[in-house]
Amino acid sequence: MPVHPVSFVLICHSYPPVLGGSEVEGQIVSDQLQKRGYRPRIVCAGGPPMPAVKEWVDPCGLRVRIYGHSQSKRWRDLVYALGVAWTLFKERDDYEVVYFLMTGLHLAFGLPMARLLGKPIVMKFSASSLVLRMRNSFLGRLELGMLRRWASHILVLNPGMVEEALEVGFEKNRIGWMPNPVDTDHFRPCSPEERIQLRRELNVGPDTPLAVFVGRLDPQKKLPWLLGAFTRVVRERPDAVLALIGDGYLRSELAQLVSSLNLDRNVIFTGRLNTSGLLKWLQAGDLITLVSEIEGLPCALIEAMSAGLPAVVSDIPAHTQLVDTEVNGVITKLGDQESIARGLLRVLNDPAARTRMGAASRQRMLDTFATSKVVDCYETLFAESIAADGGTLVPTALGFRPNKSS
């Protein structure tokens, strides 16, 4: 099917400068599609750190409408939900597709309006277990029912989420995998000379074993498991360092745990970093490690792999779709600190394997997750969603392909 630029409304409750995987994805994809001639309109909720205006053009030149910036948190979601429905109605002649990137009250208002107007509806779930949790409330069940009846496409991030979508009643031929993109030009490996300079700048020795974690310091990430495993790493490699990049409400609790485990000399809390600061640690590191219990598709992991790092990860669908043991990292048993420690030491103790795995990580990102590849999939998705010939979509290795009945 020929792909031609279309207009679409992106409904996302939060948006950059709020920094999260879905927020950044929404901006990157909209920006790249706009450069290809598409006409995106973003509708998001207000409140800090968003600008206190209703109409805004973001740094990428994207048109953003903001609802609820002057309301208290108590009323903001309702004002936003009403604003979503009003925008869809008022601008009904200016767009062709409605893309819901996040769940929330706005689905209950936006979905019926999009259906009333006869607009194709696309919905993406951004995290594992999210669709299952929606069953626990009346509003969630109502929204799931509307999505089952009206959404042309349900997008997910990993194979486990496909099973969850099937469990709540979505038809298999409406479910597809749509990854988050990674900027492979920015997140790239550096030369050995650059790496030495970066380590000097970060006050890390040139031969120090350096493991890197990137993410929020919250319970989902299971950092006590990682720290427990790292005590075992330090017994064998006393000079090993773990850099925890990010912030969150568990930071003080984790700092106390680090002290109680006698890891003060081995663990660095960097706080939250901008993309340039993050890239320095990734390029200086020996591996990326995530031992989470639940993830969708962790942006931190694909960014680190794009920068050429092998990955030591827990055995969950979000990770195993990206990592193969001894190919581009090591998969460890969920919650098993001995298994995590063995995985970390496997990579830290073998420079040749580390180099080979890192190169494979980089190639995997170039082949599948590069921004241009993902945006190509969005072009196919939007073209199919407005097709007049009744085509449906089925998952492939990347995005979707037409599946026409004969």
C-alpha positions, 0 to 999 in steps of 0.5 A: 500500500502506498504510504502518504502523509496523514494528519493525526491527534496524539493524546498523551496525558504528559509530554516533554519537558516531562521526561518518561519513555512514552513522553519522549517517544511521543515527541520523537515520533511526532517530530520525525513524522512532521519532517516527512510531511505528516501533520501532528497535533498533540493534546496533553495536560498542564501543570509543572513543568509544562508551560502555563499556556493553552497553545504552545509550539514545542522546541521541535516545532510541534503544535501542542494544546495544553488543558488544565494548567491553571487547575488544581491536581484534583480537577486537572484530569477532568478538565483535560478529559473534557478538553480532549473530547472538545478538541476532537470535535472542534478540529474534526475536519483537520485530522484523520487518525486519533492516537491514544498513547496513555491511559486515564480518564481522558479515554472515557471522554475521547473514545466515544467522541472519536467513535462518534466522528468516525475516526480510526482509533489507535491505542498503545499500552506503555507498560506490562500489567497496565491492561490487567490493572484496568480490570480492577475499576469500573472506569477501567472496565468501561474503557477496555470495553470501548477499546475492544469494540472501537480501536482498530489497533492495540499496540504493545511493547513486549510478548508478555503484553500480547498475552495480557491483551488477549486475556482481557479480550482483544482480538489477536489480529488487532494486537501488534508490537510497536517499539520505542525508538532510540536515537542511534546517532546520539547513543553511540559507542566511543573510541578507546581514547574517548573512553579513557578521557571520559573515565578520567572526567568521571573519576573512574579508573581506566581499568575499573569494572563499571556496571551502570544502572539507569532508571527511577529509584523506585520499588519496580526496579528491585534495586535491593536485589541488585545491591545484594548481588553487587556485594557478591561481585565485590568479594571477587572484584573489590574495585568494581563500581556500580553507578546508579543513574537516576533519582526517586523517593527511594534514594535515601533508603537505598543510600542507607542500604549501601552503607549497611552492605559496606558498599560506600566505596563501590556505589555511586549515586549520580542523581538525574542526568541530562542526555549528554551526562547520561551518554558519558556514563554509558560510553564509559561503562562496561555493562548496563544492568536492569533486574526489574520485575515489571517493564514495558520496553525500557528506554534506558536499556535500548539507549545503553545497548545502542551505545554498545553496552552488553546487558545483564538483565532479569528474566522478564518479557521486556528484557528477553525480547532484547537480550540473548545470553552470550550474544549481547548479554546475560539473562539472570533469574528474576530475584536471584541475587546469586544469578545476578552476580554471576551474570555481572561477573561473566561480563566484567571478567571477560573483556573479549566477550564484553566487546563481542556482546557490546557490538551485538547490542549495537547492531540489534539497535541499528537493525530494529530500534533506530528511530527511522525504522520505528517511524517507518512502522508508524507510517505503515500503521497510520496508512493501514488505519485509514485504508478504505479497503478493509485491511487488518494488521498482524504482528511481524518482527517489526511493527505490522504488515497488511493481511488482506483476505482473498 
